Amino acid sequence: MLFNSYAYILVFLPISLIIYFYLNKIKNSLVSNYFLVAASFFFYSYWDPKYLLLMLISVIFNYSIGTLLSKMNSKKAAKTALFTGIAINLVALGYYKYADFFIKSTNAVAGTNFDLQHIVLPLAISFFTFQQIAYLVDSYRGLTKEYDFLNYCLFVSFFPQLIAGPIVHHKEMMPQFEQTENKKFIYENFHKGLFIFSMGLFKKTVIADTFALWANFGYNNDISLTFFNAWATSLAYTFQLYFDFSGYSDMAVGAAKMFNIDLPVNFNSPYKAVNIQDFWKRWHMTLSRWLKDYLYIPLGGSKGSSKRTSFNLITTFLLGGLWHGASWTFVAWGLLHGIGSVIHRFWHKTGIKMSRTMGIFITFMFVHVAWVFFRADSFKKAFYLIKGLFGFNGISVHESLQYSYPFLSTLGIQLTGGTEYYGSFWETSFILAVAGWIVFRKKNSQEIAEHFESTYLYIVLTSILLALGIFATGSVNEFLYFNF
C-alpha cells in the first residue's frame, strides 16, 4: 500500500487513527498497541501477503538474539551470538537482494551460464534488516533496555516508517510508545501531522511525478541525448528524486505525528549542501547515521592514517551504494561519493576556502552527475548521457528558436529536436528554474512546520495541498526509495 494511494489516504490511515485513539480512550492502551502492530502488518502484507511471514521470522529472531545478548555475561559467547545474528540477517538480505546480481556477475566474468533465480525483492527488507542489526549491536554493547516483544514489534513495523525509512533507532522510538501522553488524541499534533503529510503528498504527486515523466522518457527511450536534452533529462531526475524522497519523508513524519510519534528528521535541503560531507548530513540522514555508527567507525573511522581513513570512507560508500541496489551502477555511484569524500577531506586539510555559493554549486553539480549512475540501468546509458551533458552528442535546440536566433546555425547548433518531448525549450527551462528556486532558495518542510499554528489559515492551506495532492494521484504510483 502506497502513501499516495486512495486506499491509504482515504481508508487505511483514517480508520487506523480512529480505532487506535478509540481503544486508548476506553483505557485499552495494551489493546491499542496490539491493534497498531496488526495494522502495520496488514499494511506490509497488502503488497504481497506471503512476505509477511519473512518479516515476522526476522522480528522474532532478532528480538530473541537481542534479548539473549543483553543477558549474556560471557564476552566471547556474546560476540559469537552477535556475529551469528548479523550473519543470518545479511545472508537473508543477500539472498533476496543480491543472489541474481551475483549469478549475473559470475556469468559475465567466468563465462558460465547459471540460471537466474528471478527472486522478487521483499518490500522494505533493506530497512528493517539494517534497523534490527543496529538493535543487535546496541544490545551487545549494553545500550538497550528490557523491551517487551509488543514494543519491539512496534519499533520495527510501525507503518509510517516501515517501507522506506527513516531507519529509526530503538532509543528514540520505543520510549515514545510507552508514554501515557502519546495515547491521547491531540488535535494540534493531528493537524500539524496532516499539514506535513499534505505537503509531502503535494511534492510527490504534483512535482516529483511530473519530473518522473520527463526523466523516464529520457532514460528509457532511445533518443538523441544532445546537450539540452541530456541536461533536461538529468536535471529532471535530480529534481524528481529530491521531491519524491522529500515528499515521502514528509508523509512518513506527518502520519507518525498524527499518532503523537516523532520520527527522526531524514531530509534537510541536501542540495543546499556546501560540500559532499554536508550533503550526507542532509540526505537520507538516518542511513548516513547508520553507516557512520555501524560501519565507518567500526572500520576505524578517521583515527588511523590518511590512507586508512580514505579506505574506510570509500569502503563505507561502496557498501552504501550496493545497499541501494544490486547493480554495478549503484556501486559506481557509491564509489564516486567515496572518492568525492576523500577529495573533500584533503581539500579541507589545505585550509583553502571557497565561497558558500561556489561550494553549493560544485557540490550540486557533482551530486547531479553522480545521480546519472544511480538512475541509469547500464554503464552504456550512463556514459552516453554524461557525454550529452558535455556536448559530445551534439547540440540541438528547438527549431522555434531559429527565427529568434538565426546565428545559432552558424555555430554548428542544429535547429531541430531540442527539448520538444518535454514541451517548448522555454517552458522546460522555466519549470526547471522554478524547481531550482524552490530547492535552493525556499524553506524546506521542516522549517515551515516549525512555525505551524493550528489556525484557519493553516486549515485552508492544508485542505488545498491535500486536495491537489489527491487530485494528482495516479500518474506515477511508486516512491523511488521503495525500490531499495
C-alpha positions in Angstrom: 0.0 0.0 0.0 1.5 3.3 -1.1 1.3 6.5 0.9 -0.1 8.3 -2.2 -2.8 5.7 -2.9 -6.5 6.4 -2.4 -6.7 3.2 -0.2 -4.1 4.6 2.2 -5.2 8.3 2.3 -9.0 7.8 2.4 -9.4 4.4 4.1 -6.4 2.9 5.9 -4.9 5.9 7.6 -8.1 7.5 8.9 -9.6 4.1 10.1 -6.3 3.3 11.9 -6.3 6.6 13.7 -9.9 6.3 14.7 -9.6 2.8 16.1 -6.2 3.4 17.8 -7.4 6.5 19.7 -10.8 5.0 20.5 -9.1 2.0 22.1 -6.9 4.3 24.1 -9.9 6.4 25.1 -11.6 3.4 26.7 -8.4 2.7 28.6 -7.2 -0.2 26.4 -3.7 1.0 25.7 -2.3 -2.5 25.5 -5.0 -3.5 23.0 -4.4 -0.3 21.1 -0.7 -1.3 20.7 -1.7 -4.7 19.5 -4.0 -3.1 17.0 -1.3 -0.8 15.8 1.0 -3.8 15.2 -1.7 -5.6 13.5 -2.5 -2.6 11.3 1.2 -2.3 10.4 1.5 -6.0 9.5 -1.6 -5.6 7.3 -0.1 -2.5 5.7 3.0 -4.5 4.9 1.1 -7.6 3.7 -1.1 -5.6 1.4 1.7 -5.6 -1.1 2.2 -9.4 -1.0 0.9 -11.5 2.0 3.5 -14.2 1.5 6.4 -11.9 2.6 4.7 -11.1 5.9 6.0 -14.4 7.2 9.6 -13.4 6.3 9.2 -10.2 8.3 7.6 -12.0 11.3 10.5 -14.5 11.3 13.0 -11.6 11.2 11.3 -9.8 14.0 11.1 -12.9 16.3 14.7 -13.9 15.5 16.2 -10.6 16.2 14.2 -9.9 19.3 15.3 -13.3 20.7 19.0 -12.7 19.8 18.8 -9.1 21.2 17.3 -10.3 24.5 19.9 -13.0 24.7 22.7 -10.6 24.1 21.5 -8.2 26.8 21.6 -11.0 29.4 24.9 -12.7 28.5 27.8 -12.4 30.9 30.4 -14.1 28.7 32.0 -11.6 26.3 33.1 -14.4 24.0 29.7 -16.0 23.9 28.0 -12.7 23.3 30.4 -11.9 20.4 29.6 -15.2 18.9 25.9 -14.6 19.2 26.2 -11.1 17.8 28.2 -12.3 14.7 25.7 -15.2 14.2 22.8 -12.8 14.4 24.3 -10.3 12.0 25.4 -13.0 9.6 21.9 -14.5 9.4 20.4 -11.1 8.7 22.9 -10.4 6.0 22.5 -13.9 4.4 18.7 -13.3 4.2 19.2 -9.8 2.8 21.9 -11.1 0.4 19.8 -13.9 -0.9 16.8 -11.9 -1.7 18.6 -8.8 -2.9 21.8 -9.9 -4.4 21.5 -13.6 -5.5 20.7 -12.8 -9.1 23.2 -10.0 -9.1 25.9 -12.4 -8.0 24.9 -15.0 -10.6 24.8 -12.5 -13.4 28.2 -11.1 -12.5 29.7 -14.6 -12.3 28.3 -15.5 -15.7 29.8 -12.3 -17.1 33.2 -12.7 -15.6 33.6 -16.5 -15.8 31.7 -17.2 -18.9 29.3 -19.5 -17.1 25.6 -19.9 -17.8 24.0 -20.3 -14.4 20.2 -19.7 -14.5 18.9 -16.6 -12.8 16.5 -17.2 -9.9 14.3 -14.1 -10.6 13.9 -13.6 -6.9 11.3 -10.9 -6.0 12.8 -8.4 -3.6 10.7 -8.3 -0.4 9.4 -4.8 0.3 11.5 -2.9 2.9 13.9 -5.7 3.7 16.9 -3.4 3.5 15.3 -1.0 6.0 14.1 -3.4 8.6 17.3 -5.5 8.3 19.6 -2.5 9.0 17.3 -1.3 11.8 17.5 -4.7 13.6 21.2 -5.1 13.0 21.7 -1.8 14.9 19.5 -3.2 17.7 21.7 -6.3 18.0 24.9 -4.3 18.1 23.5 -2.0 20.7 22.2 -5.0 22.7 25.8 -6.4 22.6 27.1 -3.0 23.8 24.7 -2.9 26.7 22.8 0.1 25.3 19.3 -1.4 25.1 16.7 -1.7 27.8 14.4 -4.6 28.6 11.7 -4.1 26.0 8.8 -6.4 25.7 8.0 -8.1 22.4 5.0 -6.0 21.6 7.0 -2.8 21.9 9.8 -4.3 19.8 7.2 -5.2 17.1 6.0 -1.6 17.1 9.6 -0.4 16.8 10.2 -2.5 13.7 6.8 -2.5 12.0 5.3 1.0 12.7 3.8 1.6 9.3 4.7 5.3 8.7 8.4 4.4 8.7 8.3 0.7 7.7 8.6 0.8 3.9 11.4 3.3 3.2 12.6 4.6 6.5 13.7 6.6 8.2 15.9 4.0 9.8 14.9 4.6 13.3 16.8 3.8 16.5 15.3 1.9 19.4 16.1 4.6 22.0 14.3 7.3 20.0 11.2 5.3 19.2 10.4 2.6 21.8 10.0 5.0 24.8 7.5 7.1 22.8 5.1 4.1 22.6 5.2 3.8 26.4 4.4 7.5 27.2 0.9 7.9 28.5 0.5 11.4 27.0 1.0 9.9 23.5 -2.1 7.8 23.9 -4.4 10.8 23.9 -5.8 12.3 20.7 -4.1 15.7 20.4 -5.7 18.0 17.9 -2.6 20.2 17.4 -0.5 17.1 16.6 -3.1 15.7 14.3 -3.4 19.0 12.4 0.3 19.5 12.2 0.8 16.0 11.1 -1.9 16.3 8.4 -0.3 19.6 7.2 3.2 18.0 6.9 1.6 14.9 5.2 -0.2 17.2 2.8 3.0 19.0 1.9 4.6 15.7 1.2 1.7 14.4 -0.9 1.8 17.6 -3.0 5.6 17.2 -3.5 5.2 13.6 -4.6 2.1 13.7 -6.9 2.3 17.2 -8.3 6.0 17.9 -8.6 8.0 14.6 -8.4 5.6 12.7 -10.7 5.7 15.5 -13.3 9.5 15.3 -13.4 9.3 11.5 -13.4 7.6 11.6 -16.8 10.5 13.7 -18.2 13.2 11.6 -16.6 11.7 8.3 -17.6 11.3 9.4 -21.2 15.0 10.5 -21.4 16.4 7.4 -19.7 14.1 4.7 -21.1 13.8 5.8 -24.8 16.4 5.5 -27.4 16.5 9.2 -28.2 19.3 11.6 -29.2 20.5 12.9 -25.9 22.1 16.0 -27.3 23.3 18.8 -25.0 20.0 20.3 -23.9 18.1 17.0 -23.9 20.8 15.5 -21.7 20.6 18.3 -19.2 16.8 18.3 -19.2 16.7 14.5 -18.6 19.4 14.5 -15.9 18.0 17.6 -14.1 14.5 16.2 -14.3 15.7 13.0 -12.4 17.7 15.1 -9.9 14.6 17.1 -9.0 12.3 14.1 -9.2 14.4 12.2 -6.7 14.6 15.2 -4.4 10.9 15.9 -4.3 10.0 12.2 -4.3 12.2 11.4 -1.3 11.4 14.7 0.4 7.7 14.1 -0.2 7.9 10.6 1.2 9.8 11.8 4.3 7.2 14.4 4.9 4.4 11.9 4.6 6.1 9.5 7.0 6.8 12.2 9.6 3.2 13.6 9.1 1.5 10.3 9.5 3.6 9.4 12.6 2.8 12.9 14.1 -0.9 12.2 13.9 -0.2 9.2 16.3 1.8 11.6 18.5 5.0 9.9 17.5 8.1 12.0 16.4 10.2 10.3 13.7 13.8 11.5 13.3 14.5 14.1 10.6 15.7 12.3 7.5 15.9 15.0 4.8 17.1 18.6 5.2 17.6 20.5 2.0 20.5 18.4 0.8 21.0 20.4 -2.4 21.9 23.4 -0.2 25.0 21.5 1.0 28.3 23.4 0.7 30.4 20.2 0.4 29.9 16.4 0.0 30.2 15.8 3.7 27.5 18.4 4.3 25.3 16.7 1.7 25.4 13.4 3.6 24.4 15.2 6.8 21.3 16.3 4.9 20.4 13.5 2.6 18.9 10.3 4.0 20.2 11.4 7.3 19.3 8.2 9.2 21.1 6.0 6.7 24.2 8.2 6.9 24.0 7.9 10.7 23.7 4.1 10.4 26.7 3.8 8.0 28.8 6.0 10.3 27.9 4.3 13.6 27.8 0.7 12.4 30.3 0.6 9.5 32.6 3.6 9.2 33.6 3.9 12.9 33.9 0.1 13.4 36.3 0.1 10.4 38.4 2.6 12.3 36.8 5.9 11.2 39.3 8.7 10.9 41.6 7.6 13.7 44.2 6.0 11.6 46.5 7.3 8.8 45.2 9.3 5.8 45.3 6.1 3.7 43.4 4.1 6.2 40.8 6.9 6.6 40.4 7.1 2.8 40.0 3.3 2.6 37.3 3.4 5.3 35.4 6.2 3.6 35.5 4.5 0.2 34.5 1.1 1.6 31.6 2.7 3.5 30.3 4.4 0.4 30.8 1.4 -1.8 28.7 -0.7 0.5 26.2 2.2 0.9 25.9 2.2 -2.9 25.4 -1.6 -3.1 22.8 -1.3 -0.3 20.7 0.9 -2.6 20.6 -1.7 -5.4 22.0 -4.9 -6.8 23.8 -3.3 -9.8 27.3 -2.2 -10.6 25.9 1.2 -11.5 25.0 1.6 -7.8 28.5 0.5 -6.8 29.9 3.1 -9.2 27.6 5.8 -7.6 28.9 4.8 -4.1 32.5 4.8 -5.3 32.0 8.3 -6.8 30.7 9.6 -3.4 33.5 7.8 -1.6 36.2 9.4 -3.8 34.4 12.8 -3.5 34.5 12.5 0.3 38.2 11.7 0.2 38.9 14.7 -2.1 36.9 16.9 0.2 38.9 15.7 3.2 42.2 16.5 1.6 40.9 19.9 0.4 39.8 20.7 3.9 43.3 19.9 5.2 44.8 22.5 2.8 42.9 25.3 4.6 41.9 26.8 1.2 38.5 28.5 1.5 35.9 29.0 -1.2 32.7 31.0 -1.2 29.5 29.4 0.0 27.9 29.9 -3.4 30.8 28.2 -5.2 30.7 25.3 -2.6 27.0 24.7 -3.2 27.4 24.9 -7.0 30.3 22.4 -7.1 28.6 20.0 -4.7 25.3 20.1 -6.6 27.0 19.5 -9.9 28.9 16.6 -8.5 25.8 15.1 -6.9 23.8 15.7 -10.1 26.3 13.9 -12.4 26.6 11.0 -9.9 22.8 10.6 -10.0 23.2 9.5 -13.6 24.8 6.3 -12.5 22.1 5.9 -9.7 19.4 6.1 -12.3 20.8 4.5 -15.5 20.3 0.8 -15.9 23.7 0.3 -17.6 27.0 1.9 -17.9 26.5 2.4 -21.6 23.4 4.6 -21.0 25.1 6.4 -18.1 28.2 7.3 -20.2 26.0 8.2 -23.2 24.0 10.7 -21.1 27.2 12.1 -19.5 28.6 12.6 -22.9 25.5 14.6 -23.8 25.9 16.8 -20.7 29.3 17.9 -22.1 28.1 18.4 -25.7 29.8 15.3 -27.2 26.5 14.0 -28.6 26.0 17.3 -30.4 23.9 20.4 -29.6 20.4 21.0 -30.8 17.6 23.4 -29.9 14.0 23.6 -30.7 13.5 24.9 -34.3 11.3 27.6 -33.0 14.5 29.4 -31.9 15.7 29.6 -35.4 13.7 32.7 -36.1 14.8 34.5 -33.0 18.4 33.4 -33.1 19.4 32.6 -36.7 23.1 32.9 -35.8 22.9 29.5 -33.9 23.1 27.5 -37.2 26.4 29.2 -38.0 27.8 27.8 -34.7 27.1 24.3 -35.6 24.0 24.0 -33.5 21.1 22.0 -35.1 17.9 23.9 -35.2 15.7 20.7 -34.8 14.9 18.4 -32.0 15.8 20.2 -28.8 13.5 19.5 -25.8 10.2 19.3 -27.6 9.4 16.0 -25.9 9.2 17.9 -22.6 7.5 20.9 -24.0 8.9 24.0 -25.6 12.5 25.0 -24.8 11.4 28.0 -22.7 8.7 26.0 -20.9 11.2 23.3 -19.9 13.8 25.9 -18.9 11.2 27.8 -16.8 10.0 24.7 -14.9 13.5 23.5 -14.2 14.4 27.1 -13.0 11.3 27.2 -10.7 12.3 23.8 -9.2 15.8 25.1 -8.6 14.5 28.2 -7.0 12.4 26.1 -4.6 15.3 23.7 -3.8 18.0 26.4 -3.3 16.1 29.4 -2.0 13.0 28.4 -0.2 12.5 26.9 3.3 12.0 23.1 3.5 9.0 21.4 5.1 10.8 21.0 8.4 11.4 24.8 8.6 7.9 25.6 7.6 6.4 23.2 10.1 8.4 24.9 12.9 6.1 27.9 12.5 2.9 25.9 12.3 -0.1 27.1 14.2 -3.5 25.4 14.2 -5.3 28.4 12.7 -7.9 28.8 10.0 -5.1 29.8 7.6 -3.3 26.5 8.1 -6.6 24.6 7.8 -7.2 26.2 4.4 -3.7 25.6 3.3 -3.7 22.0 4.5 -7.0 21.5 2.6 -5.7 22.9 -0.6 -2.4 20.9 -0.5 -4.3 17.7 0.3 -6.9 18.2 -2.4 -4.3 19.0 -5.1 -2.2 16.0 -4.0 -5.1 13.6 -4.0 -6.4 15.0 -7.4 -2.9 14.4 -8.9 -2.6 10.9 -7.5 -2.2 8.1 -10.1 0.3 9.2 -12.8 3.4 7.7 -11.2 2.5 5.4 -8.2 5.7 4.2 -6.8 8.1 6.1 -4.5 11.7 5.7 -5.7 13.1 4.6 -2.4 10.6 1.7 -2.2 13.0 0.1 -4.7 15.9 0.0 -2.3 
